[in-house]
Amino acid sequence: MAKEQMMTGCRAAAEGAKAAEVEVICSYPIRPYTAIMMELAKMVANGELNAEFVHGEGEHAQLSVTLGACASGARAFTGSSGVGVTYAMEVYSPMAGGRYPAQMSIADRTLDPPGDFGSEHTDAMSTRDQGWLLGWASSPQEVYDNTLIAYRVGEDHRVMLPQMVCQDGYFISHIPDKIVLGERSQVKEFLPPYRPIGPLSTTKPVSHGPQIRPDQGAPMDAMRAQTFLAVPKVIEEATADFNRIFGRKYDPFVEQYKLKDAEIAFFIMGAHANTCRASVDRLRKKGVKAGMARLRWVRPWPTHQLAKALGHVKAIGVIETSTSYGGAMRGGNLIHELRASLYDLDKRPLVTSFMGGLGGETIWPADFDYMAKILTKMVKEKRTRNYVYWLGM
């Protein structure tokens, strides 16, 4: 039986890649994700993992190597942080459009300025419309688990899309927590070998990435959009199998913590959900009916699941850890999509947002008390005074 051990998020990501038996790895250093590649390099050097380890000359090269490896039929793995994620932007759409289900492990870091690493999600959130699967973990255990789940979903022939498995820099990437690694038999039962469709071959030549006519563009985009409509079912199947095989209890899309009778709710993703849970417990002891909805996948966005989970609450505070300068609500990214998810309800909750964790700052228990007071006031007044509040300002 697998033993519980202490492990950082970076080490957990490396162990997940090792368990998935990745065949090609491409690295380039940038904190805080670098530790993932340090761990994988040791595994390859020590003979624990039979993989080709390539050191790219930059993040653009990393993704290019990964694309080629995946097109050739190898299970491929890479990663980055902060401006490294944005430097590789040119390659994201070709990878998704070419249906190369490689995986990128991201330990978030603030974009320059100031470039601090921590809980800000703007780096990966900047890629959300490039056609990749995208989601955040809230613990090293979930980093390991999501690495396997994302490969299973992305490599499914109904999907065939690349994945970004994200974790908060420092808060998850560098702070050890309890984790149980899967047994080899469990991983093999859950994750089948990668079976590419039309891989590059010298004996059976195929064309990859050809230029197309303008009239072919819209049908191709429609196919990609249609694929994302099919992804939720695949995620549900994969999550159910993972829970059964590994003994976990993940909701496929949204962790619901004390939401059933909640009047106010925090909508959040990533590491600060851990502080949020404790804050919900503390607020409950004070008589405040608070709850938490933690988003596990940003792409695909779980529209109907969120409407079902949050439709009954009276007020929602969206904790924003990424920026959307000049956006409709003048704050972050999540509030736009959450409001759209709730729009068709007959009775919609009041919604506001709180900018926090930017630059790697901590969101403290006192911040959740502050947010709860605002949400409680919204319920009492039956209106939203402001759509965005900046924590700590």
N, C-alpha and C positions, 0 to 999 in steps of 0.2 A: 504494500500500500504506500502511495506517495506521502512523503513527510512534509510538514509545514516548515518553511524557512523564511529568512528575512532577505529581501531583495529590492533594489531600486527599480524604477520604471524602465530605465535604460537597459539594465540587465534582463528584465522581464521581456522586453522587446527582442533582445538577442536570443533568449531562450525560446521564444515563440518561433523565431525564424529557424532556429536549429531544429525544433520539433517538426516544423513544416518541411524540413530537409530541402531548404532552398539550394539552388544549384549555381547561381551566379549572384554575386554581391558586388555593388559598386559604391565606393566611399569617397567622401571629401569632407575634411574637418570643419565644423563650426559648432561652437557650444550652443546649447547643452546636449544636442543629440550625439555628439562625437563618441560618447562612452558606449553607445550601441555598437558602433563599428570597432571600437577597441576590444569589446568582448567577443565579437564575431571573428576578428582577426586572430585572437588567441585560440578560439575553437578550431579554426582552420589549421593554424600552425601546429596545434597539438594533436591533430588527427581526429578530433571529436566530430568534425563536420566536413564532409566531402563536397567542397564547393570551390568554384573559381572566384578568387577575391581580387577585384580590380580596383586600383586607386585612380580615380578620375582626376583631370586637371582643373575641374570646377563642377559646379552643380549642373550646368547645362550638359556637360559631358556625362555626368552620372546618369541622368535620365536617358541620354542617347544610348549609352551602353546597355542600360536596363531594357530599353525598347528593343534593341537588336537581339539581346539574349532571349527575351520573351517571344519575339517573332521567330526565333530559331527553335523554340520548343522547350526552353528552360524555365523553371520556376525562379523568378528574379526578385531581388530585394534591394532597396536603397533607402535613403532618408536624408533629412536636413533640418534646418531651423532658420527662422527669421528671414533675413535678406537672401539666404541661400535658397529658400523656397521660391522667392519671387524671381531670382536669377534664372531659374530653370523654366520660367513660365512658358516659353515658346514651345516646349516639348509636351506639355500636358494635353492639349487638344489633339495633336497627332496620336498620342498614346491611347486616348479614349476613343477617338474616331477609328483608329486601326484595330481596336478591340484587343489590346494587349493587357492582360490582367496581372501586371506586376504590382508590387506593393511598395509604398513609401511610408516609412515610420518617421513621424514628425514630433520632436520635442519643442514646444512653442517657445518663441523668443520675439520680443518686441522689434518691429521694424525700426531702422534708423530714421530720425533720432527717437529715443536715446539708445536703442539697441540692447537694453537689458534683457536678460532671460528670466522668464517667470511665467505668469499665468495669462498673459495677453495672447489672444487667438487670431489676431489680425493676419499673421503670416499665412496660415492655412486657409482661413476664411476668404482670403483674396482669390483663391483658386476655385471657389465653390461652384462656379458656372462653367467649368472646363470639362465636365462630363465624368468626373471621378466619383467613386463612392467615398464618403467622408464622414467621420465620426470621432468622438472624444471618449477617453477612458477617465475614470475617477479614482483609480488605484492601480498599483503595479499588477495586481491579480487580473484586473480587467484589461490591462495592456497586453498581457500574455494571451488571455482568452480572445480578445478582439483580433489579435494577429492571426490566429487560426480561423476564426469565424469569417474574417474579411477575405482570406484566401479561398475558403469554401464558397462564399457567395460570389466573389469576383470571377472565379474560374468555372462556375456553373455555365454550361453552354447556353442557357437562357439569358445569361448576363454578359460574360466576357468583358469586364471592365476593370481598369486599375483602381487601386484603393489607397486612401490615406488613412492610416491609423495614428491618431493624434493623442498626445498627452501633454499636460502642462509642464513647461520647463521648471526645473528646480522642485516645485511642490510634489510632482510625481517622478520626474526623471532622476532626481538625486536624493530623495528621502526614502530610506528603506521601509518596507512594510511587509506584513505576513503574506506569503504566497504559497500555493501548492501547485507544482508542475504536474502536467498530465503524464500518465504512464504511456510507454510506446504503443501498447495495444489500443489504448483509448484514442490516441492521435490517428493511428492507422484506420480505426473504425470510422472516425469522423471525417478525415480529410483524405480523399482519394488522390492518386497521382495526377499531376497536371496533364491534361489532354488538349493540346493546341488544335485549332482549326486551321488547316492549310499552312503549316509551318514552312519556313524557308528550307529548301532542299536542293541539292545538286542533281539528284536523280528524278525529282518531280518538281520542276521549276514552277513557281507561282509569283505573281506580282503583288508587292506590298507598297501601299502609299502612293499609288499613281495619281497624276493630275487628272482632274475630271472637268467636264463641261459645266457651265453655269446651270443648265437645266437639271443636272444630276445632284446639285447641292441640296435643294430643298428635300428631295426624297431621302437623302442620307441623313439629314438632320431629323427628319420625321422618324426614321428608324431608331436613332439614338434616343429620341424622346419616348418612343414606344417601349424601348427596352427598360427605361426607368419606371414605367408603369408596371412592368412585370417584376421588378426587383423586390418590392415589399413581400410578395409571397415567398420568394427564395430566402429572404432574411428570416421570415417566420419559420420556415422549414429548418433552416440551418440552426437557428437559436433553439428550437425545440429539441433537435438532435443533440446539440451541445449540452443543454441542460440535462438531458437523459443520460448521456454517456459520462459526463464529468461531474454530475451532481450539483450543478449550479441552478440558480433561480432567476435568470435574467428575463426581463421583459424585452421583447424584440426591439422596441423603439423608445419607450418612455418609462423610466423608473418612477413609480408613484409612491411617495412616502407620506403617509397620513393625510391623503387627499380626500378620502371618502366623505368625511363630514366637514372638510375645511371651508372656511369662509374667505380666507385670503391665501394666496399661493405664491411661492417663489418659483420662477421658471429659470432654469440654470443648466449649464453643462460644464464638465471638467472637474478639476480638483476641488474647487470651492464648494462643491456639493457636500463634501464631508463636514465642513463648518456649518453649512446650511441645515443638515440633518440635526446636528446638536442644537442649533438655534431653534429649530422647530420644536424640539423636545422641551427646551427651556421656556419658549413662549407658551406652549400648551400648559405648562405648570402655572403660568400666570393667568390662564383663562382665555388666551388668544387662540382661536381655532385656525392655526396655520398648517400649511402642508407644502410639499415640494414636488415639482415635476422636473425630472432630470432628463434632458435630451441625450439619446445615445447615437443617433444618426442625424446629420444635417442634410446629407444627400444619400438616399432619397429623403425628402422632408415628409414626416408622418402627419399629414394634414388631418385626416379623419381620426387618427388615434389621439391627437392633441385635443381636437374638438370634443371627443368623448370623455377624455380625462379631466379637462378643465372647464367644460361647459357649465357646470353647476356652481362654481365658485363665484364670489361677488367681485373680487378684485385680484389682479395678478400683477406682480412685480417681476419684470424681466431683468435678470442680471446680465448685463452686456459686458463681455470681455474682448470685444473687437470694435473697431471704429467704422463708421459710415458717414464721413464728413459730408454735410449738405443733404443727407437723406431725408425722407419724408418726416420722420419723427425727430430729426436733428440729433440722433444719438448713435446707437449701434445697429447691427444687422438683424438680430433675432426678432425684435419687436415688429418689424414690417411683416415677416412671414407668420408670426403668431397671430397678429391681428387679422391677416388674410385667412388664416385657418379657422378663426372664430366668426368670421363675417356672416356666414349663412345661418348661424344659430338664431332661433326666434328671440332668445334673450341672451345677450352677450355680456360677458364680464367686463368690468372696467379694466383698462390696461395702462400701465406706465412702465418706465424703464429706469434702471440705475446703472450708470457707467462705473465699473469697478475692476480692479485687478490690472488696470493698464500700466504699462511700464514694469510689470512684475510685482506690483503692490499686493499686499495681503488684503483680503476682505475679512474683517474681524467680526466676532459675534456682536459687538456693539453696532456694527453697520447693519446687521440683520434686524436688530432692535429698532434702529432708525427707519429702515424700510417698512417694518411692520406698522409703525406708528402712522406713516404716510398712507399705507394701504388701508388701515383701519379708518382713517379720516376720510378716505375716498368712499368707503362703504357708507359711512355716516352721512356724508354730504351728497352721495349718489352722483358724483361727477369726478372727472380727472382734471386737476388744476394744471399740472405740467406733464408732458410726455417724456421728459428726461430729467434725471437728477444726477449730479456728479458726486460720488462718494468721496469724502475727505476734503471737499472744497469749501 
